[in-house]
């Protein structure tokens, strides 16, 4: 074995450590885990804002340099991130699973959502894994929610 390829210098020593900006990001991520409830509320807000901004698609929001359609897409991107963060952590709680199911169903109904992002597919996988661990069988509904006459 070449003396240059030792374990000590193979990884590059301290030079391979993250930069300061990356370390700050990691410290913030560690210090601020968010509950599923908080993530759901952020998702719900961004999701609602996207719909409202879509209604003003051509309006230019000069303070932000974008029109309503562009800001609506930004809101959908933010909503997807909140949904993915909520879905990512496994849960032993039925209530949190219910939030994931609601998010999945709402996002899955958005026109073009599945072609814009894989978030819905990823949330579905997380939701199904949680349901399996909770011994819950998830079945698609053939009819809308609520009573039918």
Secondary structure as a PSIPRED ss2 file (coil, helix, strand):
# PSIPRED VFORMAT (PSIPRED V4.0)

   1 X C   1.000  0.000  0.000
   2 X C   1.000  0.000  0.000
   3 X H   0.000  1.000  0.000
   4 X H   0.000  1.000  0.000
   5 X H   0.000  1.000  0.000
   6 X C   1.000  0.000  0.000
   7 X H   0.000  1.000  0.000
   8 X H   0.000  1.000  0.000
   9 X H   0.000  1.000  0.000
  10 X H   0.000  1.000  0.000
  11 X C   1.000  0.000  0.000
  12 X C   1.000  0.000  0.000
  13 X H   0.000  1.000  0.000
  14 X H   0.000  1.000  0.000
  15 X H   0.000  1.000  0.000
  16 X H   0.000  1.000  0.000
  17 X C   1.000  0.000  0.000
  18 X C   1.000  0.000  0.000
  19 X C   1.000  0.000  0.000
  20 X H   0.000  1.000  0.000
  21 X H   0.000  1.000  0.000
  22 X H   0.000  1.000  0.000
  23 X H   0.000  1.000  0.000
  24 X H   0.000  1.000  0.000
  25 X H   0.000  1.000  0.000
  26 X H   0.000  1.000  0.000
  27 X H   0.000  1.000  0.000
  28 X H   0.000  1.000  0.000
  29 X H   0.000  1.000  0.000
  30 X H   0.000  1.000  0.000
  31 X H   0.000  1.000  0.000
  32 X C   1.000  0.000  0.000
  33 X C   1.000  0.000  0.000
  34 X C   1.000  0.000  0.000
  35 X C   1.000  0.000  0.000
  36 X H   0.000  1.000  0.000
  37 X H   0.000  1.000  0.000
  38 X H   0.000  1.000  0.000
  39 X H   0.000  1.000  0.000
  40 X H   0.000  1.000  0.000
  41 X H   0.000  1.000  0.000
  42 X H   0.000  1.000  0.000
  43 X H   0.000  1.000  0.000
  44 X H   0.000  1.000  0.000
  45 X H   0.000  1.000  0.000
  46 X H   0.000  1.000  0.000
  47 X H   0.000  1.000  0.000
  48 X H   0.000  1.000  0.000
  49 X H   0.000  1.000  0.000
  50 X H   0.000  1.000  0.000
  51 X H   0.000  1.000  0.000
  52 X H   0.000  1.000  0.000
  53 X H   0.000  1.000  0.000
  54 X H   0.000  1.000  0.000
  55 X C   1.000  0.000  0.000
  56 X C   1.000  0.000  0.000
  57 X C   1.000  0.000  0.000
  58 X C   1.000  0.000  0.000
  59 X C   1.000  0.000  0.000
  60 X E   0.000  0.000  1.000
  61 X E   0.000  0.000  1.000
  62 X C   1.000  0.000  0.000
  63 X C   1.000  0.000  0.000
  64 X C   1.000  0.000  0.000
  65 X C   1.000  0.000  0.000
  66 X E   0.000  0.000  1.000
  67 X E   0.000  0.000  1.000
  68 X H   0.000  1.000  0.000
  69 X H   0.000  1.000  0.000
  70 X H   0.000  1.000  0.000
  71 X H   0.000  1.000  0.000
  72 X H   0.000  1.000  0.000
  73 X H   0.000  1.000  0.000
  74 X H   0.000  1.000  0.000
  75 X H   0.000  1.000  0.000
  76 X H   0.000  1.000  0.000
  77 X H   0.000  1.000  0.000
  78 X H   0.000  1.000  0.000
  79 X H   0.000  1.000  0.000
  80 X H   0.000  1.000  0.000
  81 X H   0.000  1.000  0.000
  82 X H   0.000  1.000  0.000
  83 X H   0.000  1.000  0.000
  84 X H   0.000  1.000  0.000
  85 X H   0.000  1.000  0.000
  86 X H   0.000  1.000  0.000
  87 X H   0.000  1.000  0.000
  88 X H   0.000  1.000  0.000
  89 X C   1.000  0.000  0.000
  90 X C   1.000  0.000  0.000
  91 X C   1.000  0.000  0.000
  92 X C   1.000  0.000  0.000
  93 X C   1.000  0.000  0.000
  94 X H   0.000  1.000  0.000
  95 X H   0.000  1.000  0.000
  96 X H   0.000  1.000  0.000
  97 X H   0.000  1.000  0.000
  98 X H   0.000  1.000  0.000
  99 X H   0.000  1.000  0.000
 100 X H   0.000  1.000  0.000
 101 X H   0.000  1.000  0.000
 102 X H   0.000  1.000  0.000
 103 X H   0.000  1.000  0.000
 104 X H   0.000  1.000  0.000
 105 X H   0.000  1.000  0.000
 106 X H   0.000  1.000  0.000
 107 X H   0.000  1.000  0.000
 108 X H   0.000  1.000  0.000
 109 X C   1.000  0.000  0.000
 110 X C   1.000  0.000  0.000
 111 X C   1.000  0.000  0.000
 112 X C   1.000  0.000  0.000
 113 X H   0.000  1.000  0.000
 114 X H   0.000  1.000  0.000
 115 X H   0.000  1.000  0.000
 116 X H   0.000  1.000  0.000
 117 X C   1.000  0.000  0.000
 118 X C   1.000  0.000  0.000
 119 X H   0.000  1.000  0.000
 120 X H   0.000  1.000  0.000
 121 X H   0.000  1.000  0.000
 122 X H   0.000  1.000  0.000
 123 X H   0.000  1.000  0.000
 124 X H   0.000  1.000  0.000
 125 X H   0.000  1.000  0.000
 126 X H   0.000  1.000  0.000
 127 X H   0.000  1.000  0.000
 128 X H   0.000  1.000  0.000
 129 X H   0.000  1.000  0.000
 130 X H   0.000  1.000  0.000
 131 X H   0.000  1.000  0.000
 132 X H   0.000  1.000  0.000
 133 X H   0.000  1.000  0.000
 134 X C   1.000  0.000  0.000
 135 X C   1.000  0.000  0.000
 136 X C   1.000  0.000  0.000
 137 X C   1.000  0.000  0.000
 138 X C   1.000  0.000  0.000
 139 X C   1.000  0.000  0.000
 140 X C   1.000  0.000  0.000
 141 X C   1.000  0.000  0.000
 142 X C   1.000  0.000  0.000
 143 X C   1.000  0.000  0.000
 144 X C   1.000  0.000  0.000
 145 X C   1.000  0.000  0.000
 146 X C   1.000  0.000  0.000
 147 X C   1.000  0.000  0.000
 148 X C   1.000  0.000  0.000
 149 X C   1.000  0.000  0.000
